[in-house]
Amino acid sequence: MLGLEPRDEGMSENPKILYVVSNWPFDGTGAQQRALNIGRLLKRVGEVRLVVVTPGPENPHALRTMEREFKEWRVIQPTMVNRRNPFIRVWNRLQNSLGSHAYASRYWKVNAVNHRAFRDMMLESDVVWLHNFVTVNRFNFEKWPHTVLDVDDVPSVFYDSLARSRRSPLRRIVDVQTSRRLRKRERGLLNRFDVLTVCSEQDKVYLGGDKRVFVVPNGFTTPEIRPRIQSARPRIGFIGMFGYRPNIEGMEWFLSDVWPLVTSRIEKAELRLVGPGSDTFLSQKRSDVVGLGWLDNPTEEIASWSAMVVPIRVGGGTRIKIAEGFARKCPVISTSAGAFGYDVRNGEELVLADFAGDFASACVRLLRDPAFGDALANRAYQRFRREWTWDAFAPRVQAAVEACLSSRSSRSTGQKSAFASNENPGS
């Protein structure tokens, strides 16, 4: 057990913030963009020390970003335990099924040396800001004093949506049971963490609507706006990481159920895929689908699209790609799940379609009617500038930090908060 003394009175003027992430923070995938921009907002509140807890390999783009953005940063690389060991596999399953605070597979562990070093950094900090449950699972603490947990995806919500999309009754039952188990753990989150942040008002209500839960949506950095580029073929595009299950499932549905309906009406239509893994996503080469892989700057590519599609059907949290489409003045077609967490209206800022036929019709209309797409994009851009830039969320991040500091200062001097961890933290 490790005791922590209450903070000093002057601490709130320039608090020391330990910012702990499991994604490399840079302008990459949605989670990486959130990690970067939350870090930028925290720098406005206090003195930030960044810790990246990831198995690697090192990302050169992220390393350059960290050197530019953060004065002090450190990478902790967890190691993988032997997954083939039957005893470890059984123990991992028991922890996930019966444990009080495990949320996912715990095969990745931080060794004892790094575990102790991390506890020391926590003791030196006024506030600890944790980015998502992956970060939490790599350490073996039950309680996290003076800590804000950023719940970018609510786990039980994810499994609820996954169950609804399953064709296999058995898999559906397993997902429902997993969701119920996680829901019980989520009810106790405010006993483990002082403050929570979530991506949407719906997530806050789902977690009980406590005053210590703050909404910090996914936004986007205002980009350079390029005039629409006329491509040789009419284009629709998708941007996202193709190692992320909701993106894969959504694009598989789009290609099998939606895209044939589009190409049957517009023969020369072309689908463009941008993001890590998009260039290897297709099992065979197709003339009407192009995977471009990771692009350092997709501005000109997206400017050539008649629409950005967000065919996401599973998952929780909010999608940065919605804000990105709005920010780049690219018309957006999305499922309701893809636009979850954004207060948008069908036909005003974007087109919402949950069925293949409706989704295909929206694609065809935007390919044939640029004026309709421009009107959608302009309305969405105006709302983006007012509500969904990262700068717009700065007061919310500051409020979450202040609530964490207030929670810590409200403890009596004689009362000690503590880390509750297993005796062998690196195991």
TIKEKE-926794 format. One record per residue (C-alpha): x, y, z; residue number from 1; residue in three letters. Coordinates in steps of 0.2 Angstrom, whole numbers, plus 5000, padded with zeros to 4 digits. Layout:
X|Y|Z|NUM|Ala
...
This chain:
5000|5000|5000|1|Met
5007|5017|4995|2|Leu
5000|5032|5005|3|Gly
4998|5050|4997|4|Leu
4997|5066|5006|5|Glu
4984|5079|5002|6|Pro
4990|5092|4990|7|Arg
4996|5110|4995|8|Asp
4985|5125|4993|9|Glu
4995|5133|4979|10|Gly
4994|5117|4968|11|Met
4980|5122|4957|12|Ser
4990|5137|4950|13|Glu
5001|5126|4939|14|Asn
4998|5108|4944|15|Pro
5010|5094|4939|16|Lys
5000|5083|4927|17|Ile
5006|5065|4923|18|Leu
4998|5061|4906|19|Tyr
4998|5042|4903|20|Val
4993|5035|4885|21|Val
4993|5019|4877|22|Ser
4993|5026|4859|23|Asn
5007|5036|4851|24|Trp
5001|5054|4852|25|Pro
5002|5061|4834|26|Phe
4991|5066|4819|27|Asp
4987|5047|4815|28|Gly
4972|5037|4819|29|Thr
4957|5043|4829|30|Gly
4964|5037|4846|31|Ala
4981|5044|4842|32|Gln
4974|5061|4838|33|Gln
4964|5061|4854|34|Arg
4979|5057|4864|35|Ala
4989|5071|4856|36|Leu
4975|5084|4857|37|Asn
4970|5080|4875|38|Ile
4989|5082|4879|39|Gly
4989|5099|4871|40|Arg
4974|5105|4881|41|Leu
4982|5098|4897|42|Leu
4997|5109|4894|43|Lys
4986|5124|4895|44|Arg
4981|5119|4912|45|Val
4998|5114|4920|46|Gly
5015|5106|4918|47|Glu
5013|5090|4909|48|Val
5024|5075|4909|49|Arg
5020|5062|4896|50|Leu
5021|5043|4898|51|Val
5018|5032|4883|52|Val
5014|5014|4888|53|Val
5015|5003|4873|54|Thr
5023|4988|4867|55|Pro
5030|4997|4852|56|Gly
5038|4997|4839|57|Pro
5043|5015|4841|58|Glu
5034|5026|4829|59|Asn
5045|5039|4820|60|Pro
5031|5051|4817|61|His
5026|5051|4835|62|Ala
5043|5053|4842|63|Leu
5045|5069|4832|64|Arg
5028|5075|4838|65|Thr
5033|5071|4856|66|Met
5050|5080|4855|67|Glu
5041|5095|4848|68|Arg
5025|5095|4859|69|Glu
5031|5089|4876|70|Phe
5046|5095|4887|71|Lys
5047|5079|4897|72|Glu
5041|5062|4890|73|Trp
5045|5044|4893|74|Arg
5041|5027|4884|75|Val
5037|5012|4895|76|Ile
5036|4996|4885|77|Gln
5026|4982|4893|78|Pro
5031|4964|4889|79|Thr
5020|4949|4884|80|Met
5018|4935|4896|81|Val
5019|4917|4888|82|Asn
5001|4915|4881|83|Arg
5004|4897|4877|84|Arg
5006|4893|4895|85|Asn
4989|4885|4900|86|Pro
4990|4891|4918|87|Phe
4993|4909|4912|88|Ile
4978|4907|4900|89|Arg
4967|4900|4913|90|Val
4972|4914|4926|91|Trp
4969|4927|4913|92|Asn
4952|4921|4909|93|Arg
4947|4920|4927|94|Leu
4953|4938|4930|95|Gln
4943|4944|4915|96|Asn
4927|4934|4921|97|Ser
4928|4936|4940|98|Leu
4940|4950|4944|99|Gly
4935|4967|4950|100|Ser
4944|4978|4939|101|His
4951|4969|4923|102|Ala
4943|4975|4907|103|Tyr
4952|4966|4893|104|Ala
4966|4953|4890|105|Ser
4980|4956|4902|106|Arg
4994|4947|4893|107|Tyr
5004|4963|4892|108|Trp
5013|4967|4908|109|Lys
5024|4981|4915|110|Val
5039|4974|4924|111|Asn
5042|4977|4942|112|Ala
5056|4990|4939|113|Val
5045|5001|4927|114|Asn
5030|4998|4939|115|His
5039|5006|4953|116|Arg
5046|5020|4943|117|Ala
5028|5024|4937|118|Phe
5022|5024|4955|119|Arg
5036|5036|4959|120|Asp
5030|5048|4945|121|Met
5012|5047|4951|122|Met
5018|5052|4969|123|Leu
5027|5067|4961|124|Glu
5011|5072|4952|125|Ser
4996|5082|4957|126|Asp
4984|5074|4944|127|Val
4986|5059|4934|128|Val
4976|5058|4917|129|Trp
4974|5041|4910|130|Leu
4969|5038|4892|131|His
4957|5023|4891|132|Asn
4956|5006|4899|133|Phe
4971|4999|4889|134|Val
4982|5010|4899|135|Thr
4974|5005|4916|136|Val
4975|4986|4912|137|Asn
4994|4987|4910|138|Arg
4996|4991|4928|139|Phe
4990|4981|4943|140|Asn
4982|4995|4953|141|Phe
4964|4993|4960|142|Glu
4962|5011|4965|143|Lys
4970|5026|4956|144|Trp
4970|5041|4968|145|Pro
4970|5059|4961|146|His
4966|5052|4943|147|Thr
4956|5056|4928|148|Val
4951|5041|4917|149|Leu
4947|5046|4899|150|Asp
4934|5033|4894|151|Val
4934|5036|4875|152|Asp
4924|5020|4872|153|Asp
4913|5013|4886|154|Val
4917|4994|4885|155|Pro
4899|4987|4889|156|Ser
4892|4999|4875|157|Val
4904|4991|4863|158|Phe
4899|4973|4867|159|Tyr
4881|4978|4866|160|Asp
4883|4985|4848|161|Ser
4893|4970|4844|162|Leu
4879|4958|4850|163|Ala
4867|4967|4839|164|Arg
4877|4964|4823|165|Ser
4881|4946|4826|166|Arg
4874|4933|4815|167|Arg
4879|4918|4826|168|Ser
4867|4916|4841|169|Pro
4881|4909|4851|170|Leu
4892|4924|4849|171|Arg
4878|4935|4852|172|Arg
4875|4927|4869|173|Ile
4893|4928|4873|174|Val
4894|4947|4869|175|Asp
4878|4950|4879|176|Val
4885|4941|4894|177|Gln
4902|4951|4892|178|Thr
4892|4967|4891|179|Ser
4883|4963|4907|180|Arg
4899|4959|4917|181|Arg
4907|4975|4911|182|Leu
4892|4985|4915|183|Arg
4894|4979|4934|184|Lys
4912|4985|4934|185|Arg
4908|5002|4926|186|Glu
4896|5006|4940|187|Arg
4911|5005|4952|188|Gly
4923|5016|4941|189|Leu
4920|5032|4952|190|Leu
4926|5021|4967|191|Asn
4943|5018|4958|192|Arg
4945|5035|4949|193|Phe
4941|5053|4956|194|Asp
4935|5059|4939|195|Val
4929|5052|4922|196|Leu
4929|5060|4905|197|Thr
4918|5052|4891|198|Val
4915|5057|4873|199|Cys
4896|5060|4873|200|Ser
4882|5065|4884|201|Glu
4874|5048|4880|202|Gln
4889|5040|4888|203|Asp
4888|5051|4903|204|Lys
4870|5046|4906|205|Val
4874|5028|4903|206|Tyr
4887|5029|4917|207|Leu
4875|5037|4929|208|Gly
4876|5056|4926|209|Gly
4887|5059|4941|210|Asp
4894|5077|4943|211|Lys
4912|5069|4942|212|Arg
4909|5064|4924|213|Val
4914|5077|4911|214|Phe
4910|5076|4892|215|Val
4925|5079|4881|216|Val
4920|5074|4863|217|Pro
4931|5069|4849|218|Asn
4936|5085|4839|219|Gly
4947|5089|4825|220|Phe
4961|5102|4822|221|Thr
4955|5115|4809|222|Thr
4964|5110|4793|223|Pro
4968|5120|4778|224|Glu
4953|5120|4766|225|Ile
4956|5115|4748|226|Arg
4944|5119|4734|227|Pro
4935|5103|4727|228|Arg
4946|5094|4715|229|Ile
4938|5086|4700|230|Gln
4944|5068|4698|231|Ser
4944|5057|4682|232|Ala
4932|5046|4690|233|Arg
4918|5050|4703|234|Pro
4925|5046|4720|235|Arg
4919|5041|4737|236|Ile
4931|5038|4752|237|Gly
4934|5031|4769|238|Phe
4947|5035|4781|239|Ile
4952|5025|4796|240|Gly
4964|5012|4804|241|Met
4961|4994|4796|242|Phe
4967|4986|4811|243|Gly
4952|4992|4821|244|Tyr
4938|4980|4822|245|Arg
4923|4992|4819|246|Pro
4932|4999|4804|247|Asn
4935|4982|4796|248|Ile
4917|4976|4800|249|Glu
4909|4992|4793|250|Gly
4919|4992|4777|251|Met
4916|4973|4774|252|Glu
4897|4977|4776|253|Trp
4899|4992|4764|254|Phe
4908|4982|4751|255|Leu
4896|4967|4751|256|Ser
4880|4976|4753|257|Asp
4881|4994|4748|258|Val
4895|4996|4735|259|Trp
4887|4984|4722|260|Pro
4871|4995|4723|261|Leu
4881|5010|4720|262|Val
4891|5004|4705|263|Thr
4876|4996|4697|264|Ser
4869|5014|4695|265|Arg
4886|5023|4692|266|Ile
4897|5012|4683|267|Glu
4913|5022|4684|268|Lys
4912|5025|4703|269|Ala
4928|5023|4713|270|Glu
4930|5019|4732|271|Leu
4946|5026|4740|272|Arg
4952|5019|4756|273|Leu
4965|5029|4767|274|Val
4973|5023|4783|275|Gly
4985|5011|4790|276|Pro
4981|4993|4783|277|Gly
4970|5000|4769|278|Ser
4982|4995|4756|279|Asp
4982|4977|4761|280|Thr
4964|4976|4766|281|Phe
4957|4969|4750|282|Leu
4961|4950|4747|283|Ser
4962|4953|4728|284|Gln
4965|4968|4717|285|Lys
4949|4978|4711|286|Arg
4948|4992|4698|287|Ser
4934|5001|4707|288|Asp
4942|5000|4725|289|Val
4959|5008|4729|290|Val
4968|5006|4745|291|Gly
4981|5020|4748|292|Leu
4988|5015|4765|293|Gly
4994|5029|4777|294|Trp
4995|5046|4770|295|Leu
5005|5060|4779|296|Asp
4993|5073|4773|297|Asn
4976|5067|4765|298|Pro
4970|5085|4762|299|Thr
4971|5084|4743|300|Glu
4965|5066|4742|301|Glu
4949|5070|4752|302|Ile
4946|5086|4742|303|Ala
4943|5074|4727|304|Ser
4929|5064|4735|305|Trp
4911|5068|4732|306|Ser
4908|5061|4750|307|Ala
4916|5052|4765|308|Met
4907|5037|4771|309|Val
4906|5031|4789|310|Val
4898|5014|4788|311|Pro
4902|5009|4806|312|Ile
4889|4998|4814|313|Arg
4898|4993|4831|314|Val
4907|5002|4844|315|Gly
4906|5015|4857|316|Gly
4912|5033|4860|317|Gly
4912|5045|4845|318|Thr
4921|5045|4828|319|Arg
4934|5057|4825|320|Ile
4931|5054|4806|321|Lys
4914|5063|4808|322|Ile
4923|5079|4814|323|Ala
4936|5077|4801|324|Glu
4924|5076|4787|325|Gly
4915|5091|4793|326|Phe
4932|5100|4796|327|Ala
4937|5097|4778|328|Arg
4921|5102|4770|329|Lys
4918|5084|4764|330|Cys
4900|5078|4763|331|Pro
4897|5064|4775|332|Val
4886|5049|4774|333|Ile
4885|5039|4791|334|Ser
4876|5026|4800|335|Thr
4868|5031|4816|336|Ser
4881|5021|4826|337|Ala
4895|5030|4816|338|Gly
4888|5047|4821|339|Ala
4884|5042|4839|340|Phe
4888|5056|4851|341|Gly
4886|5070|4838|342|Tyr
4870|5081|4839|343|Asp
4867|5081|4820|344|Val
4852|5080|4809|345|Arg
4849|5069|4794|346|Asn
4849|5080|4779|347|Gly
4856|5095|4788|348|Glu
4875|5092|4792|349|Glu
4876|5074|4785|350|Leu
4866|5060|4778|351|Val
4861|5046|4790|352|Leu
4857|5029|4783|353|Ala
4857|5012|4792|354|Asp
4851|5001|4778|355|Phe
4861|4996|4763|356|Ala
4848|5003|4750|357|Gly
4847|5019|4759|358|Asp
4866|5021|4761|359|Phe
4868|5017|4743|360|Ala
4855|5030|4737|361|Ser
4864|5043|4748|362|Ala
4880|5039|4739|363|Cys
4872|5040|4722|364|Val
4864|5056|4726|365|Arg
4880|5065|4732|366|Leu
4890|5058|4716|367|Leu
4876|5065|4705|368|Arg
4872|5081|4714|369|Asp
4887|5092|4720|370|Pro
4876|5106|4725|371|Ala
4867|5096|4738|372|Phe
4884|5090|4744|373|Gly
4891|5107|4745|374|Asp
4876|5113|4755|375|Ala
4878|5099|4768|376|Leu
4897|5102|4769|377|Ala
4895|5121|4772|378|Asn
4882|5118|4786|379|Arg
4893|5105|4794|380|Ala
4908|5116|4793|381|Tyr
4900|5130|4802|382|Gln
4894|5119|4816|383|Arg
4911|5111|4817|384|Phe
4919|5128|4819|385|Arg
4907|5133|4833|386|Arg
4907|5116|4843|387|Glu
4919|5103|4838|388|Trp
4936|5110|4837|389|Thr
4948|5104|4850|390|Trp
4950|5122|4856|391|Asp
4931|5122|4860|392|Ala
4934|5108|4873|393|Phe
4948|5117|4883|394|Ala
4936|5123|4896|395|Pro
4930|5105|4899|396|Arg
4947|5098|4901|397|Val
4951|5112|4913|398|Gln
4935|5108|4923|399|Ala
4940|5090|4924|400|Ala
4957|5093|4931|401|Val
4950|5106|4943|402|Glu
4937|5093|4949|403|Ala
4951|5080|4952|404|Cys
4962|5093|4962|405|Leu
4946|5098|4972|406|Ser
4943|5080|4976|407|Ser
4960|5077|4982|408|Arg
4961|5093|4993|409|Ser
4944|5089|5001|410|Ser
4952|5074|5009|411|Arg
4956|5077|5027|412|Ser
4974|5079|5032|413|Thr
4974|5063|5042|414|Gly
4966|5052|5029|415|Gln
4977|5043|5017|416|Lys
4973|5038|4999|417|Ser
4982|5023|4992|418|Ala
4986|5012|4978|419|Phe
4979|4995|4981|420|Ala
4989|4983|4970|421|Ser
4995|4965|4971|422|Asn
5011|4961|4980|423|Glu
5020|4957|4964|424|Asn
5015|4972|4953|425|Pro
5025|4966|4937|426|Gly
5017|4949|4937|427|Ser
